[in-house]
Amino acid sequence: MQDDIAQRIAAHPQYQELKAKRTRLGWWLTLAGMLAYYGFILLVAFDKPLLAQKIGNGVTTLGMPLGVAVIVFTIIITWIYIRRANSEFDSLTEQVVKGVVK
């Protein structure tokens, strides 16, 4: 019984669409996150003087807001995935379930 349901799900066209969209979004967001993170790490490794530049008259350097920006960017791309999952991906999942249960 379980194998039959799994085969029907795998063969369902909307499941294929869901799988492709989710995978594509996941790879793009992973790439964006890695570029932000490793870009910052490369700046730390190879351009310390740039990150050590002071902003204004205080003690804050350019590296501090850039580091915070990497963290905030990670939160934003997580929010993007959650928003798509809760809207588009959930509706596709419901359609697949309704199509398979019939």
N, C-alpha and C positions, 0 to 999 in steps of 0.2 A: 504494500500500500504506500509506504513512504517513498519507495523508488519511483512509483508511478507519479506521485505528486511532484517529486523533484524533477522528473523528466518533463512534465507538463509546464512547470515553471520555467525551466531552462529553454523550452521551445517557444514560450510565449513571446510575441514580438515586442510588447511593451516592456517586458523584462530585459530584453536585449537593448532596448533604447535606454532604460534606466541604468543598466550596467555601463553602457558606453558613456553616457553623460556624467555619471558619477566618477568614473575612472578618469575621464578627460579633465574634469574640474579638479579632482584630487592631484593629478600630475601638475597642472598649472599652478595651483596654490602651493604645492611642495616646491616647485621651481622658484616661485616668488619668494618664499620663506628662506630657501637656501641661498638665493642671491643676496638677500638682505643680510642674513646672518654671516655668511662667509665673506661678503663684501666688507662688512664691518671688521671682521677678524683680519682680513688682508690689510685693511687700513692700519689696524693696530700693529701688525707685523712690519709693514713696509713704509708707512708714512706717519710715524709718531709726531713729527713736528706739526703736521696739519692738525692732528687731533689735540695737540697741546696748546694750540692758539687760544688765547683768552678771549672771552666774549665780554665786552664792556670793561668796566673798571674792577669787577669783582674777581673771584677766584674760579669761576666756572669756565671750563674749557669747552671747545667744540666737541670733544669726544663724549662729554656727558649727555647733552641732548641727543646726539646721534645714537648712543647706547639706549636711551629711553625710547627713541623713535623705532629702533629694532623691536623692542618689546611691544610697543603700541601697534606696530605693523603686524606682529604675530597675532595679537588680539583681534585686529581688524580682519585678517584673512580667516581666522577661526569663525568670526561672526558671519562672514560671507558664506562659508560652507554650511553653517547651521541654518542660515536663512534659506538657502537653496534646498537643503535637506527637508526643512519643515514645510516648504511650500511645494516645489516641483517634485522632489523625489518621493515625498509621502503620498502625493496624489497618484503618481505612477505606481507605487507599491500597492495602493488600494485597488487600482484598476487591474493589476496582475492578480491579486488575491481573488477579486470578484470573477475574473475570467477563468481562473483555475478551479475554483470551487464549484462552478456550474456543472 
